[in-house]
Amino acid sequence: MLITIEQAIELAKSNNPTLQANRTLISQNKEQEVTADLRPNPVLSWDAQFLPLFSPDLWSSNYIDNTAQFDLGIGYLFERGRKRQHRLQAAKDLTAVTEAQVADAERTTVESAAQQFITALLAKANLEFAIQLLDSYQHTVNISLEQYKAGGLSKVDLLKIQLQTLQFQSDVSAARIAKAQALGSLRQLMGFDSVPRDYDVAGDLTYQPLSLRVEDLQARALALRPDLQAAQRSVTAATSQIGLAKANAKQDLNVIFDYSHVNAANIGSFFFNIPLPIFNRNQGEVARTYFVLTQSQFLEKAAEQQVLTDVRNAYEVLHNSAEVVELYNKGYLQQAQQALEITQFSYQHGAASLLDFLDAERSYRATELSYRQALATYMSALEQLRQAVGTRDLR
Protein backbone atom coordinates (compact mmCIF):
# COMPACT_ATOMS: atom_id res chain seq x y z
CA MET A 1 0.00 0.00 0.00
CA LEU A 2 1.37 3.39 -1.04
CA ILE A 3 0.20 6.63 0.57
CA THR A 4 0.83 10.22 -0.43
CA ILE A 5 1.52 13.08 1.95
CA GLU A 6 -2.07 14.32 1.70
CA GLN A 7 -3.39 10.85 2.48
CA ALA A 8 -1.06 10.61 5.46
CA ILE A 9 -2.34 13.93 6.77
CA GLU A 10 -5.99 12.90 6.38
CA LEU A 11 -5.32 9.59 8.15
CA ALA A 12 -3.61 11.43 11.00
CA LYS A 13 -6.53 13.83 11.31
CA SER A 14 -9.02 10.96 11.37
CA ASN A 15 -7.20 8.29 13.38
CA ASN A 16 -4.57 9.90 15.60
CA PRO A 17 -5.61 8.76 19.11
CA THR A 18 -4.31 11.86 20.86
CA LEU A 19 -6.26 14.10 18.51
CA GLN A 20 -9.37 11.95 18.93
CA ALA A 21 -9.04 12.29 22.69
CA ASN A 22 -8.79 16.07 22.37
CA ARG A 23 -11.95 16.19 20.27
CA THR A 24 -13.94 14.65 23.11
CA LEU A 25 -13.29 17.85 25.07
CA ILE A 26 -15.70 19.65 22.73
CA SER A 27 -18.44 17.12 23.47
CA GLN A 28 -17.73 17.41 27.18
CA ASN A 29 -18.09 21.19 27.01
CA LYS A 30 -21.35 20.97 25.09
CA GLU A 31 -22.77 18.75 27.83
CA GLN A 32 -21.66 21.35 30.35
CA GLU A 33 -23.76 23.83 28.37
CA VAL A 34 -26.75 21.57 29.05
CA THR A 35 -25.91 21.57 32.75
CA ALA A 36 -25.49 25.35 32.81
CA ASP A 37 -28.93 25.85 31.24
CA LEU A 38 -30.78 23.79 33.86
CA ARG A 39 -33.28 25.47 36.17
CA PRO A 40 -33.42 24.70 39.91
CA ASN A 41 -35.60 21.79 40.93
CA PRO A 42 -38.72 22.49 42.99
CA VAL A 43 -38.60 21.21 46.57
CA LEU A 44 -41.41 19.05 47.98
CA SER A 45 -41.74 18.81 51.76
CA TRP A 46 -44.24 17.21 54.13
CA ASP A 47 -44.58 16.43 57.79
CA ALA A 48 -46.97 14.98 60.36
CA GLN A 49 -46.92 16.41 63.92
CA PHE A 50 -48.42 15.63 67.30
CA LEU A 51 -49.03 11.96 66.57
CA PRO A 52 -49.75 9.88 69.72
CA LEU A 53 -47.02 7.36 69.00
CA PHE A 54 -46.43 6.68 72.69
CA SER A 55 -50.12 6.89 73.76
CA PRO A 56 -51.94 4.38 71.60
CA ASP A 57 -55.16 4.86 73.51
CA LEU A 58 -55.46 8.39 72.03
CA TRP A 59 -55.61 7.11 68.47
CA SER A 60 -58.96 8.08 66.98
CA SER A 61 -60.30 9.86 63.96
CA ASN A 62 -61.35 12.74 66.14
CA TYR A 63 -57.82 13.13 67.52
CA ILE A 64 -56.29 12.95 64.05
CA ASP A 65 -58.71 15.55 62.75
CA ASN A 66 -58.54 18.02 65.61
CA THR A 67 -55.19 17.61 67.33
CA ALA A 68 -52.67 16.14 64.88
CA GLN A 69 -51.14 18.43 62.29
CA PHE A 70 -50.22 17.59 58.71
CA ASP A 71 -48.26 19.82 56.33
CA LEU A 72 -47.54 19.49 52.64
CA GLY A 73 -45.44 22.14 50.94
CA ILE A 74 -43.74 22.91 47.66
CA GLY A 75 -40.99 25.46 47.20
CA TYR A 76 -39.05 26.95 44.32
CA LEU A 77 -35.90 29.01 44.14
CA PHE A 78 -36.25 31.98 41.79
CA GLU A 79 -32.82 32.90 40.44
CA ARG A 80 -32.28 36.61 40.09
CA GLY A 81 -29.81 38.51 37.92
CA ARG A 82 -30.36 36.22 34.86
CA LYS A 83 -28.00 33.66 36.37
CA ARG A 84 -29.04 30.86 34.06
CA GLN A 85 -28.50 32.95 30.93
CA HIS A 86 -25.08 34.05 32.16
CA ARG A 87 -24.13 30.47 33.03
CA LEU A 88 -25.14 29.29 29.57
CA GLN A 89 -23.24 32.08 27.82
CA ALA A 90 -20.13 31.41 29.90
CA ALA A 91 -20.35 27.69 29.04
CA LYS A 92 -20.76 28.45 25.31
CA ASP A 93 -17.76 30.79 25.36
CA LEU A 94 -15.65 28.07 27.00
CA THR A 95 -16.77 25.63 24.30
CA ALA A 96 -15.65 28.12 21.65
CA VAL A 97 -12.23 28.32 23.31
CA THR A 98 -11.99 24.54 23.42
CA GLU A 99 -12.92 24.24 19.73
CA ALA A 100 -10.09 26.60 18.81
CA GLN A 101 -7.67 24.71 21.05
CA VAL A 102 -8.63 21.39 19.43
CA ALA A 103 -8.19 22.98 16.00
CA ASP A 104 -4.72 24.05 17.09
CA ALA A 105 -3.95 20.50 18.23
CA GLU A 106 -5.05 19.32 14.79
CA ARG A 107 -2.74 21.89 13.19
CA THR A 108 0.18 20.54 15.22
CA THR A 109 -0.72 16.94 14.37
CA VAL A 110 -0.91 17.75 10.66
CA GLU A 111 2.51 19.39 10.76
CA SER A 112 4.01 16.44 12.64
CA ALA A 113 2.55 13.98 10.14
CA ALA A 114 3.86 16.02 7.20
CA GLN A 115 7.33 16.33 8.73
CA GLN A 116 7.47 12.61 9.49
CA PHE A 117 6.30 11.81 5.96
CA ILE A 118 9.17 13.89 4.56
CA THR A 119 11.57 12.04 6.87
CA ALA A 120 10.26 8.73 5.51
CA LEU A 121 10.51 10.06 1.96
CA LEU A 122 14.13 11.08 2.54
CA ALA A 123 14.93 7.68 4.04
CA LYS A 124 13.34 5.97 1.04
CA ALA A 125 15.33 8.14 -1.40
CA ASN A 126 18.56 7.50 0.50
CA LEU A 127 17.91 3.75 0.45
CA GLU A 128 17.26 3.74 -3.30
CA PHE A 129 20.40 5.82 -3.86
CA ALA A 130 22.48 3.55 -1.62
CA ILE A 131 21.30 0.47 -3.53
CA GLN A 132 22.04 2.24 -6.84
CA LEU A 133 25.56 3.12 -5.67
CA LEU A 134 26.19 -0.40 -4.44
CA ASP A 135 25.10 -1.86 -7.79
CA SER A 136 27.23 0.66 -9.68
CA TYR A 137 30.26 0.05 -7.49
CA GLN A 138 29.81 -3.71 -7.78
CA HIS A 139 30.18 -3.23 -11.53
CA THR A 140 33.46 -1.40 -10.87
CA VAL A 141 34.60 -4.28 -8.63
CA ASN A 142 33.85 -6.78 -11.39
CA ILE A 143 35.83 -4.76 -13.93
CA SER A 144 38.74 -4.44 -11.49
CA LEU A 145 38.70 -8.17 -10.92
CA GLU A 146 38.98 -8.76 -14.66
CA GLN A 147 41.84 -6.25 -14.81
CA TYR A 148 43.59 -8.07 -11.98
CA LYS A 149 43.22 -11.41 -13.75
CA ALA A 150 44.64 -9.82 -16.91
CA GLY A 151 47.59 -8.43 -14.96
CA GLY A 152 46.54 -4.80 -15.32
CA LEU A 153 45.82 -4.26 -11.60
CA SER A 154 47.83 -5.05 -8.53
CA LYS A 155 46.58 -7.26 -5.72
CA VAL A 156 46.73 -4.34 -3.25
CA ASP A 157 44.58 -2.09 -5.44
CA LEU A 158 42.07 -4.88 -5.95
CA LEU A 159 41.78 -5.42 -2.20
CA LYS A 160 41.28 -1.69 -1.64
CA ILE A 161 38.48 -1.66 -4.18
CA GLN A 162 36.84 -4.74 -2.68
CA LEU A 163 37.10 -3.34 0.87
CA GLN A 164 35.39 -0.15 -0.26
CA THR A 165 32.34 -2.30 -1.04
CA LEU A 166 31.78 -2.62 2.72
CA GLN A 167 31.07 1.11 2.95
CA PHE A 168 28.34 0.88 0.32
CA GLN A 169 26.84 -2.22 1.94
CA SER A 170 26.82 -0.43 5.31
CA ASP A 171 25.09 2.54 3.69
CA VAL A 172 22.35 0.27 2.38
CA SER A 173 21.87 -1.32 5.79
CA ALA A 174 21.75 2.03 7.60
CA ALA A 175 19.33 3.46 5.03
CA ARG A 176 17.05 0.44 5.35
CA ILE A 177 16.92 0.85 9.15
CA ALA A 178 16.30 4.60 8.85
CA LYS A 179 13.39 3.98 6.49
CA ALA A 180 11.82 1.34 8.75
CA GLN A 181 12.04 3.67 11.74
CA ALA A 182 10.59 6.60 9.82
CA LEU A 183 7.67 4.52 8.56
CA GLY A 184 7.03 3.24 12.08
CA SER A 185 6.90 6.75 13.52
CA LEU A 186 4.62 7.92 10.72
CA ARG A 187 2.31 4.95 11.28
CA GLN A 188 2.02 5.90 14.94
CA LEU A 189 0.89 9.41 13.97
CA MET A 190 -1.65 8.06 11.47
CA GLY A 191 -2.93 5.36 13.82
CA PHE A 192 -1.55 1.82 13.69
CA ASP A 193 -4.82 0.35 12.42
CA SER A 194 -5.17 2.83 9.54
CA VAL A 195 -2.43 1.30 7.35
CA PRO A 196 -0.93 -2.20 7.02
CA ARG A 197 2.51 -2.92 8.42
CA ASP A 198 4.09 -3.22 4.96
CA TYR A 199 2.86 0.14 3.67
CA ASP A 200 5.17 2.61 1.95
CA VAL A 201 5.24 6.31 1.10
CA ALA A 202 4.70 7.60 -2.42
CA GLY A 203 6.27 10.74 -3.83
CA ASP A 204 9.58 12.39 -4.53
CA LEU A 205 11.79 14.94 -2.87
CA THR A 206 10.98 18.01 -4.93
CA TYR A 207 11.77 21.69 -5.01
CA GLN A 208 8.92 24.02 -5.93
CA PRO A 209 9.96 27.67 -5.57
CA LEU A 210 7.28 29.93 -4.09
CA SER A 211 6.91 33.66 -4.55
CA LEU A 212 5.52 34.85 -1.23
CA ARG A 213 5.55 38.10 0.72
CA VAL A 214 6.08 37.70 4.44
CA GLU A 215 3.64 40.54 5.18
CA ASP A 216 0.85 38.74 3.31
CA LEU A 217 1.61 35.51 5.13
CA GLN A 218 1.52 37.26 8.49
CA ALA A 219 -1.82 38.85 7.69
CA ARG A 220 -3.26 35.45 6.77
CA ALA A 221 -1.83 33.88 9.92
CA LEU A 222 -3.49 36.53 12.09
CA ALA A 223 -6.81 35.55 10.54
CA LEU A 224 -6.33 31.77 10.48
CA ARG A 225 -4.16 30.60 13.36
CA PRO A 226 -6.37 28.63 15.79
CA ASP A 227 -4.12 29.26 18.79
CA LEU A 228 -4.60 33.01 18.29
CA GLN A 229 -8.33 32.43 17.88
CA ALA A 230 -8.30 30.52 21.17
CA ALA A 231 -6.59 33.46 22.88
CA GLN A 232 -9.11 35.89 21.38
CA ARG A 233 -12.03 33.73 22.46
CA SER A 234 -10.53 33.51 25.94
CA VAL A 235 -10.99 37.26 26.23
CA THR A 236 -14.67 36.84 25.36
CA ALA A 237 -14.95 33.97 27.83
CA ALA A 238 -13.36 36.08 30.56
CA THR A 239 -15.89 38.84 29.88
CA SER A 240 -18.77 36.38 30.24
CA GLN A 241 -17.27 35.17 33.52
CA ILE A 242 -17.43 38.74 34.82
CA GLY A 243 -21.13 38.86 33.94
CA LEU A 244 -21.70 35.54 35.68
CA ALA A 245 -19.86 36.67 38.81
CA LYS A 246 -21.98 39.81 38.99
CA ALA A 247 -25.14 37.78 38.45
CA ASN A 248 -24.13 35.43 41.26
CA ALA A 249 -23.93 38.47 43.53
CA LYS A 250 -27.70 38.85 43.20
CA GLN A 251 -29.54 37.10 46.02
CA ASP A 252 -32.09 34.47 45.02
CA LEU A 253 -35.69 34.43 46.26
CA ASN A 254 -37.04 31.22 47.78
CA VAL A 255 -40.85 30.88 47.70
CA ILE A 256 -42.73 28.11 49.53
CA PHE A 257 -46.44 27.29 49.53
CA ASP A 258 -47.52 25.16 52.43
CA TYR A 259 -50.82 23.34 52.93
CA SER A 260 -51.64 22.46 56.56
CA HIS A 261 -54.42 20.45 58.17
CA VAL A 262 -54.75 21.35 61.85
CA ASN A 263 -57.66 21.77 64.29
CA ALA A 264 -60.06 20.34 61.73
CA ALA A 265 -59.16 23.16 59.34
CA ASN A 266 -57.40 23.21 55.99
CA ILE A 267 -54.97 26.15 55.80
CA GLY A 268 -52.69 27.49 53.10
CA SER A 269 -49.53 29.49 53.81
CA PHE A 270 -46.87 31.29 51.77
CA PHE A 271 -43.26 31.68 52.94
CA PHE A 272 -40.66 33.93 51.37
CA ASN A 273 -36.97 34.21 52.21
CA ILE A 274 -34.04 35.97 50.61
CA PRO A 275 -30.51 36.47 52.00
CA LEU A 276 -29.49 40.01 52.90
CA PRO A 277 -26.33 40.98 50.96
CA ILE A 278 -24.60 42.64 53.87
CA PHE A 279 -21.30 40.77 54.07
CA ASN A 280 -21.17 38.44 51.06
CA ARG A 281 -21.79 40.22 47.77
CA ASN A 282 -19.47 37.94 45.79
CA GLN A 283 -17.08 40.87 45.62
CA GLY A 284 -13.95 38.70 45.68
CA GLU A 285 -15.04 36.60 42.71
CA VAL A 286 -16.07 39.70 40.74
CA ALA A 287 -12.65 41.28 41.32
CA ARG A 288 -10.89 38.03 40.40
CA THR A 289 -12.70 37.76 37.07
CA TYR A 290 -11.56 41.26 36.15
CA PHE A 291 -7.97 40.16 36.68
CA VAL A 292 -8.69 37.07 34.55
CA LEU A 293 -9.87 39.40 31.79
CA THR A 294 -6.67 41.44 32.05
CA GLN A 295 -4.61 38.24 31.93
CA SER A 296 -6.51 37.03 28.85
CA GLN A 297 -5.90 40.32 27.06
CA PHE A 298 -2.15 40.10 27.71
CA LEU A 299 -2.13 36.46 26.54
CA GLU A 300 -3.97 37.48 23.37
CA LYS A 301 -1.28 40.06 22.68
CA ALA A 302 1.45 37.51 23.35
CA ALA A 303 -0.22 35.00 21.03
CA GLU A 304 -0.45 37.59 18.27
CA GLN A 305 3.24 38.41 18.60
CA GLN A 306 4.08 34.70 18.62
CA VAL A 307 2.16 34.22 15.37
CA LEU A 308 4.05 37.05 13.68
CA THR A 309 7.37 35.69 14.94
CA ASP A 310 6.58 32.13 13.83
CA VAL A 311 5.74 33.25 10.31
CA ARG A 312 8.82 35.44 10.04
CA ASN A 313 11.15 32.68 11.30
CA ALA A 314 9.58 30.01 9.08
CA TYR A 315 9.79 32.34 6.08
CA GLU A 316 13.51 32.97 6.66
CA VAL A 317 14.22 29.25 7.07
CA LEU A 318 12.35 28.50 3.82
CA HIS A 319 14.21 31.28 2.00
CA ASN A 320 17.61 30.02 3.17
CA SER A 321 16.71 26.42 2.33
CA ALA A 322 15.70 27.48 -1.17
CA GLU A 323 19.08 29.19 -1.68
CA VAL A 324 20.92 25.99 -0.69
CA VAL A 325 18.88 23.89 -3.13
CA GLU A 326 19.52 26.44 -5.88
CA LEU A 327 23.27 26.10 -5.32
CA TYR A 328 23.05 22.39 -6.06
CA ASN A 329 20.73 22.87 -9.04
CA LYS A 330 22.94 25.55 -10.59
CA GLY A 331 26.08 23.47 -10.82
CA TYR A 332 27.38 21.54 -7.82
CA LEU A 333 25.29 18.45 -8.50
CA GLN A 334 26.25 18.30 -12.15
CA GLN A 335 29.89 18.99 -11.36
CA ALA A 336 30.04 16.10 -8.90
CA GLN A 337 28.51 13.76 -11.49
CA GLN A 338 30.91 14.89 -14.20
CA ALA A 339 33.92 14.61 -11.88
CA LEU A 340 33.02 11.03 -11.05
CA GLU A 341 32.46 10.05 -14.67
CA ILE A 342 35.73 11.64 -15.82
CA THR A 343 37.77 10.11 -12.99
CA GLN A 344 36.17 6.71 -13.49
CA PHE A 345 36.93 6.77 -17.21
CA SER A 346 40.49 7.93 -16.54
CA TYR A 347 41.04 5.26 -13.93
CA GLN A 348 39.73 2.49 -16.17
CA HIS A 349 42.15 3.64 -18.88
CA GLY A 350 45.10 4.08 -16.57
CA ALA A 351 45.17 7.87 -16.54
CA ALA A 352 44.09 8.27 -12.88
CA SER A 353 45.11 6.57 -9.68
CA LEU A 354 42.91 4.37 -7.52
CA LEU A 355 43.03 7.02 -4.80
CA ASP A 356 41.67 9.61 -7.23
CA PHE A 357 38.83 7.31 -8.24
CA LEU A 358 37.83 6.43 -4.67
CA ASP A 359 37.97 10.09 -3.68
CA ALA A 360 35.71 11.06 -6.59
CA GLU A 361 33.34 8.27 -5.64
CA ARG A 362 33.11 9.57 -2.04
CA SER A 363 32.65 13.16 -3.19
CA TYR A 364 29.83 12.21 -5.53
CA ARG A 365 28.14 10.14 -2.83
CA ALA A 366 28.42 12.96 -0.26
CA THR A 367 27.12 15.54 -2.75
CA GLU A 368 24.11 13.44 -3.73
CA LEU A 369 23.21 12.72 -0.10
CA SER A 370 23.61 16.39 0.80
CA TYR A 371 21.38 17.36 -2.12
CA ARG A 372 18.65 14.99 -0.97
CA GLN A 373 18.97 16.34 2.56
CA ALA A 374 18.71 19.89 1.19
CA LEU A 375 15.49 18.97 -0.65
CA ALA A 376 14.05 17.39 2.49
CA THR A 377 15.05 20.44 4.54
CA TYR A 378 13.30 22.71 2.04
CA MET A 379 10.14 20.59 2.11
CA SER A 380 10.22 20.53 5.92
CA ALA A 381 10.65 24.31 5.99
CA LEU A 382 7.65 24.63 3.70
CA GLU A 383 5.57 22.49 6.06
CA GLN A 384 6.75 24.61 8.97
CA LEU A 385 5.62 27.74 7.14
CA ARG A 386 2.24 26.16 6.45
CA GLN A 387 1.86 25.42 10.15
CA ALA A 388 2.93 28.94 11.06
CA VAL A 389 0.34 30.46 8.72
CA GLY A 390 -2.36 27.98 9.72
CA THR A 391 -3.21 26.64 6.27
CA ARG A 392 -1.70 24.24 3.75
CA ASP A 393 -2.72 26.48 0.85
CA LEU A 394 -0.10 29.24 0.63
CA ARG A 395 -1.12 30.52 -2.81
matplotlib code that plots the C-alpha trace (Angstrom):
import matplotlib.pyplot as plt

x = [0.0, 1.4, 0.2, 0.8, 1.5, -2.1, -3.4, -1.1, -2.3, -6.0, -5.3, -3.6, -6.5, -9.0, -7.2, -4.6, -5.6, -4.3, -6.3, -9.4, -9.0, -8.8, -12.0, -13.9, -13.3, -15.7, -18.4, -17.7, -18.1, -21.4, -22.8, -21.7, -23.8, -26.7, -25.9, -25.5, -28.9, -30.8, -33.3, -33.4, -35.6, -38.7, -38.6, -41.4, -41.7, -44.2, -44.6, -47.0, -46.9, -48.4, -49.0, -49.7, -47.0, -46.4, -50.1, -51.9, -55.2, -55.5, -55.6, -59.0, -60.3, -61.3, -57.8, -56.3, -58.7, -58.5, -55.2, -52.7, -51.1, -50.2, -48.3, -47.5, -45.4, -43.7, -41.0, -39.1, -35.9, -36.3, -32.8, -32.3, -29.8, -30.4, -28.0, -29.0, -28.5, -25.1, -24.1, -25.1, -23.2, -20.1, -20.3, -20.8, -17.8, -15.7, -16.8, -15.6, -12.2, -12.0, -12.9, -10.1, -7.7, -8.6, -8.2, -4.7, -3.9, -5.0, -2.7, 0.2, -0.7, -0.9, 2.5, 4.0, 2.6, 3.9, 7.3, 7.5, 6.3, 9.2, 11.6, 10.3, 10.5, 14.1, 14.9, 13.3, 15.3, 18.6, 17.9, 17.3, 20.4, 22.5, 21.3, 22.0, 25.6, 26.2, 25.1, 27.2, 30.3, 29.8, 30.2, 33.5, 34.6, 33.8, 35.8, 38.7, 38.7, 39.0, 41.8, 43.6, 43.2, 44.6, 47.6, 46.5, 45.8, 47.8, 46.6, 46.7, 44.6, 42.1, 41.8, 41.3, 38.5, 36.8, 37.1, 35.4, 32.3, 31.8, 31.1, 28.3, 26.8, 26.8, 25.1, 22.4, 21.9, 21.7, 19.3, 17.1, 16.9, 16.3, 13.4, 11.8, 12.0, 10.6, 7.7, 7.0, 6.9, 4.6, 2.3, 2.0, 0.9, -1.6, -2.9, -1.6, -4.8, -5.2, -2.4, -0.9, 2.5, 4.1, 2.9, 5.2, 5.2, 4.7, 6.3, 9.6, 11.8, 11.0, 11.8, 8.9, 10.0, 7.3, 6.9, 5.5, 5.6, 6.1, 3.6, 0.9, 1.6, 1.5, -1.8, -3.3, -1.8, -3.5, -6.8, -6.3, -4.2, -6.4, -4.1, -4.6, -8.3, -8.3, -6.6, -9.1, -12.0, -10.5, -11.0, -14.7, -15.0, -13.4, -15.9, -18.8, -17.3, -17.4, -21.1, -21.7, -19.9, -22.0, -25.1, -24.1, -23.9, -27.7, -29.5, -32.1, -35.7, -37.0, -40.9, -42.7, -46.4, -47.5, -50.8, -51.6, -54.4, -54.7, -57.7, -60.1, -59.2, -57.4, -55.0, -52.7, -49.5, -46.9, -43.3, -40.7, -37.0, -34.0, -30.5, -29.5, -26.3, -24.6, -21.3, -21.2, -21.8, -19.5, -17.1, -13.9, -15.0, -16.1, -12.7, -10.9, -12.7, -11.6, -8.0, -8.7, -9.9, -6.7, -4.6, -6.5, -5.9, -2.1, -2.1, -4.0, -1.3, 1.4, -0.2, -0.5, 3.2, 4.1, 2.2, 4.1, 7.4, 6.6, 5.7, 8.8, 11.1, 9.6, 9.8, 13.5, 14.2, 12.4, 14.2, 17.6, 16.7, 15.7, 19.1, 20.9, 18.9, 19.5, 23.3, 23.1, 20.7, 22.9, 26.1, 27.4, 25.3, 26.2, 29.9, 30.0, 28.5, 30.9, 33.9, 33.0, 32.5, 35.7, 37.8, 36.2, 36.9, 40.5, 41.0, 39.7, 42.1, 45.1, 45.2, 44.1, 45.1, 42.9, 43.0, 41.7, 38.8, 37.8, 38.0, 35.7, 33.3, 33.1, 32.6, 29.8, 28.1, 28.4, 27.1, 24.1, 23.2, 23.6, 21.4, 18.7, 19.0, 18.7, 15.5, 14.1, 15.0, 13.3, 10.1, 10.2, 10.6, 7.6, 5.6, 6.8, 5.6, 2.2, 1.9, 2.9, 0.3, -2.4, -3.2, -1.7, -2.7, -0.1, -1.1]
y = [0.0, 3.4, 6.6, 10.2, 13.1, 14.3, 10.8, 10.6, 13.9, 12.9, 9.6, 11.4, 13.8, 11.0, 8.3, 9.9, 8.8, 11.9, 14.1, 12.0, 12.3, 16.1, 16.2, 14.6, 17.8, 19.7, 17.1, 17.4, 21.2, 21.0, 18.7, 21.4, 23.8, 21.6, 21.6, 25.3, 25.8, 23.8, 25.5, 24.7, 21.8, 22.5, 21.2, 19.0, 18.8, 17.2, 16.4, 15.0, 16.4, 15.6, 12.0, 9.9, 7.4, 6.7, 6.9, 4.4, 4.9, 8.4, 7.1, 8.1, 9.9, 12.7, 13.1, 13.0, 15.5, 18.0, 17.6, 16.1, 18.4, 17.6, 19.8, 19.5, 22.1, 22.9, 25.5, 27.0, 29.0, 32.0, 32.9, 36.6, 38.5, 36.2, 33.7, 30.9, 32.9, 34.1, 30.5, 29.3, 32.1, 31.4, 27.7, 28.5, 30.8, 28.1, 25.6, 28.1, 28.3, 24.5, 24.2, 26.6, 24.7, 21.4, 23.0, 24.1, 20.5, 19.3, 21.9, 20.5, 16.9, 17.7, 19.4, 16.4, 14.0, 16.0, 16.3, 12.6, 11.8, 13.9, 12.0, 8.7, 10.1, 11.1, 7.7, 6.0, 8.1, 7.5, 3.8, 3.7, 5.8, 3.6, 0.5, 2.2, 3.1, -0.4, -1.9, 0.7, 0.1, -3.7, -3.2, -1.4, -4.3, -6.8, -4.8, -4.4, -8.2, -8.8, -6.2, -8.1, -11.4, -9.8, -8.4, -4.8, -4.3, -5.1, -7.3, -4.3, -2.1, -4.9, -5.4, -1.7, -1.7, -4.7, -3.3, -0.1, -2.3, -2.6, 1.1, 0.9, -2.2, -0.4, 2.5, 0.3, -1.3, 2.0, 3.5, 0.4, 0.9, 4.6, 4.0, 1.3, 3.7, 6.6, 4.5, 3.2, 6.7, 7.9, 5.0, 5.9, 9.4, 8.1, 5.4, 1.8, 0.4, 2.8, 1.3, -2.2, -2.9, -3.2, 0.1, 2.6, 6.3, 7.6, 10.7, 12.4, 14.9, 18.0, 21.7, 24.0, 27.7, 29.9, 33.7, 34.9, 38.1, 37.7, 40.5, 38.7, 35.5, 37.3, 38.8, 35.4, 33.9, 36.5, 35.5, 31.8, 30.6, 28.6, 29.3, 33.0, 32.4, 30.5, 33.5, 35.9, 33.7, 33.5, 37.3, 36.8, 34.0, 36.1, 38.8, 36.4, 35.2, 38.7, 38.9, 35.5, 36.7, 39.8, 37.8, 35.4, 38.5, 38.9, 37.1, 34.5, 34.4, 31.2, 30.9, 28.1, 27.3, 25.2, 23.3, 22.5, 20.5, 21.3, 21.8, 20.3, 23.2, 23.2, 26.1, 27.5, 29.5, 31.3, 31.7, 33.9, 34.2, 36.0, 36.5, 40.0, 41.0, 42.6, 40.8, 38.4, 40.2, 37.9, 40.9, 38.7, 36.6, 39.7, 41.3, 38.0, 37.8, 41.3, 40.2, 37.1, 39.4, 41.4, 38.2, 37.0, 40.3, 40.1, 36.5, 37.5, 40.1, 37.5, 35.0, 37.6, 38.4, 34.7, 34.2, 37.1, 35.7, 32.1, 33.3, 35.4, 32.7, 30.0, 32.3, 33.0, 29.3, 28.5, 31.3, 30.0, 26.4, 27.5, 29.2, 26.0, 23.9, 26.4, 26.1, 22.4, 22.9, 25.5, 23.5, 21.5, 18.4, 18.3, 19.0, 16.1, 13.8, 14.9, 14.6, 11.0, 10.1, 11.6, 10.1, 6.7, 6.8, 7.9, 5.3, 2.5, 3.6, 4.1, 7.9, 8.3, 6.6, 4.4, 7.0, 9.6, 7.3, 6.4, 10.1, 11.1, 8.3, 9.6, 13.2, 12.2, 10.1, 13.0, 15.5, 13.4, 12.7, 16.4, 17.4, 15.0, 16.3, 19.9, 19.0, 17.4, 20.4, 22.7, 20.6, 20.5, 24.3, 24.6, 22.5, 24.6, 27.7, 26.2, 25.4, 28.9, 30.5, 28.0, 26.6, 24.2, 26.5, 29.2, 30.5]
z = [0.0, -1.0, 0.6, -0.4, 2.0, 1.7, 2.5, 5.5, 6.8, 6.4, 8.1, 11.0, 11.3, 11.4, 13.4, 15.6, 19.1, 20.9, 18.5, 18.9, 22.7, 22.4, 20.3, 23.1, 25.1, 22.7, 23.5, 27.2, 27.0, 25.1, 27.8, 30.3, 28.4, 29.0, 32.7, 32.8, 31.2, 33.9, 36.2, 39.9, 40.9, 43.0, 46.6, 48.0, 51.8, 54.1, 57.8, 60.4, 63.9, 67.3, 66.6, 69.7, 69.0, 72.7, 73.8, 71.6, 73.5, 72.0, 68.5, 67.0, 64.0, 66.1, 67.5, 64.0, 62.7, 65.6, 67.3, 64.9, 62.3, 58.7, 56.3, 52.6, 50.9, 47.7, 47.2, 44.3, 44.1, 41.8, 40.4, 40.1, 37.9, 34.9, 36.4, 34.1, 30.9, 32.2, 33.0, 29.6, 27.8, 29.9, 29.0, 25.3, 25.4, 27.0, 24.3, 21.6, 23.3, 23.4, 19.7, 18.8, 21.0, 19.4, 16.0, 17.1, 18.2, 14.8, 13.2, 15.2, 14.4, 10.7, 10.8, 12.6, 10.1, 7.2, 8.7, 9.5, 6.0, 4.6, 6.9, 5.5, 2.0, 2.5, 4.0, 1.0, -1.4, 0.5, 0.5, -3.3, -3.9, -1.6, -3.5, -6.8, -5.7, -4.4, -7.8, -9.7, -7.5, -7.8, -11.5, -10.9, -8.6, -11.4, -13.9, -11.5, -10.9, -14.7, -14.8, -12.0, -13.8, -16.9, -15.0, -15.3, -11.6, -8.5, -5.7, -3.3, -5.4, -5.9, -2.2, -1.6, -4.2, -2.7, 0.9, -0.3, -1.0, 2.7, 2.9, 0.3, 1.9, 5.3, 3.7, 2.4, 5.8, 7.6, 5.0, 5.4, 9.2, 8.9, 6.5, 8.8, 11.7, 9.8, 8.6, 12.1, 13.5, 10.7, 11.3, 14.9, 14.0, 11.5, 13.8, 13.7, 12.4, 9.5, 7.4, 7.0, 8.4, 5.0, 3.7, 1.9, 1.1, -2.4, -3.8, -4.5, -2.9, -4.9, -5.0, -5.9, -5.6, -4.1, -4.6, -1.2, 0.7, 4.4, 5.2, 3.3, 5.1, 8.5, 7.7, 6.8, 9.9, 12.1, 10.5, 10.5, 13.4, 15.8, 18.8, 18.3, 17.9, 21.2, 22.9, 21.4, 22.5, 25.9, 26.2, 25.4, 27.8, 30.6, 29.9, 30.2, 33.5, 34.8, 33.9, 35.7, 38.8, 39.0, 38.5, 41.3, 43.5, 43.2, 46.0, 45.0, 46.3, 47.8, 47.7, 49.5, 49.5, 52.4, 52.9, 56.6, 58.2, 61.9, 64.3, 61.7, 59.3, 56.0, 55.8, 53.1, 53.8, 51.8, 52.9, 51.4, 52.2, 50.6, 52.0, 52.9, 51.0, 53.9, 54.1, 51.1, 47.8, 45.8, 45.6, 45.7, 42.7, 40.7, 41.3, 40.4, 37.1, 36.2, 36.7, 34.6, 31.8, 32.0, 31.9, 28.9, 27.1, 27.7, 26.5, 23.4, 22.7, 23.4, 21.0, 18.3, 18.6, 18.6, 15.4, 13.7, 14.9, 13.8, 10.3, 10.0, 11.3, 9.1, 6.1, 6.7, 7.1, 3.8, 2.0, 3.2, 2.3, -1.2, -1.7, -0.7, -3.1, -5.9, -5.3, -6.1, -9.0, -10.6, -10.8, -7.8, -8.5, -12.1, -11.4, -8.9, -11.5, -14.2, -11.9, -11.0, -14.7, -15.8, -13.0, -13.5, -17.2, -16.5, -13.9, -16.2, -18.9, -16.6, -16.5, -12.9, -9.7, -7.5, -4.8, -7.2, -8.2, -4.7, -3.7, -6.6, -5.6, -2.0, -3.2, -5.5, -2.8, -0.3, -2.7, -3.7, -0.1, 0.8, -2.1, -1.0, 2.6, 1.2, -0.6, 2.5, 4.5, 2.0, 2.1, 5.9, 6.0, 3.7, 6.1, 9.0, 7.1, 6.4, 10.1, 11.1, 8.7, 9.7, 6.3, 3.7, 0.9, 0.6, -2.8]

ax = plt.figure().add_subplot(projection="3d")
ax.plot(x, y, z, "-o")
ax.set_aspect("equal")
plt.show()
